[in-house]
Amino acid sequence: MPFTSFKEIYILGLTRSGKPFRPSDWAERLAGVMSQFRPGGPQPGSHLAYSPWCIPTSIGNVKCVIVHSDLREYEVMAWDFCLNFAKDNELQVSEIRPEAPVATPKA
């Protein structure tokens, strides 16, 4: 994925085929793992808050994680972890904020 000239990427909780990604708390889990990567480095208690570089949110009814490009500058392995997570789970990734996507209901 050639994400190089942007400020943030959006990892959507939708697979490439449009199915919702499970488990439903995946975004919070990914952001929790990334909580130690923050400006100034990890501090006591920093695991209790999300990093400003990896934020779970929702767009419409779809969970997503916004990953800021400063994470790549700070720790490229953490950046790669996020992108590989998306790739390994066939999640949709965008360099621009997507319109409110709609997940395809389970059949």
N, C-alpha and C positions, 0 to 999 in steps of 0.2 A: 504494500500500500504506500503510495508516494506522497504521504501527507507532510508537506514541507513548508508551504507558504500560507499559513493560516494561523489564527490564534487559538482555536479550539476545535476538537472533533466531537461528534455526537455518536455514541454507541447506543443503538436502539435495541430494545428488547424484542425485536422481531427478527426471525430468521430470514434468509434470502427468499424463501418461499412464502413469507408473510405470516407464518405461524408465531404465536406468542412464545417467548422463551421462558422456560421454567428452570429453577424454582422462582416463585413470584418475588422473592427478596434478593434476586441476583445482583441488582444494582447497588443495594446497600452493602452486600457482601464484598463486591469488588471495591467499592469506595472505602470500606473498612480496612481492607488489606492495604490500600494506598494511603491510609491516614498518616503514616509516619513520614511521608514525603511531602514536605511543606517548606515555605520560606523560613530560613533560619535552622532548618533541620528538626529532628524530633526533640520534643521537650517533655518533661514529666507531665503525664496526663494528656498528651497530644493524641493518644489512641482513642480518646473519648469524643473527639470531634473529627469531622471529615476534613481532608486537605482541601485548600482552596483550588488545587490543581486537578481534583478528581471528585466531582460532585454528582450524587445521585439525584434525579428529579423525574418528572413525568412530562411528556408532551402529549397533550390529549389524554387518551387512556393507555398510553404506552410508556412503560418505564424506560429510562435511559440514563446514561452516565455521560457527563460533559467532562472531557479531559483537556486541560489547558496545555498549550505547547511549552510553557515554562517547565512542566514536568520533564520533558525531553531534555531540556538544557540542564536541569538539576541532576537527573538520574536516568540515563538512556535505558537502562535495564528495566526500570519501572514502567517507562513509556512502552517499551517493547512488550512487556507483560500484558498491558492493557490491550494493545493491538492484537497480540497473539490470542488473547482470550476471545476477542471478537471473531478473529479468523477461525480459530478452532471450533467455535460454537456456531459458525456460519451466521453471525449477526450482521445486520445492516449498519454501515458506518458512513457518516456524512461529514463534510467539512463545513457545511452551512446548516443553520438551524432548520430542521425539516418542518414542514407544515404538520399539523396534528395528524399523524398516521393512524390508521385503523387496523387493528389486529384482525386476522381472519379467525372466526370462531372455530373451536375444536369440532371436528366431525365425529 
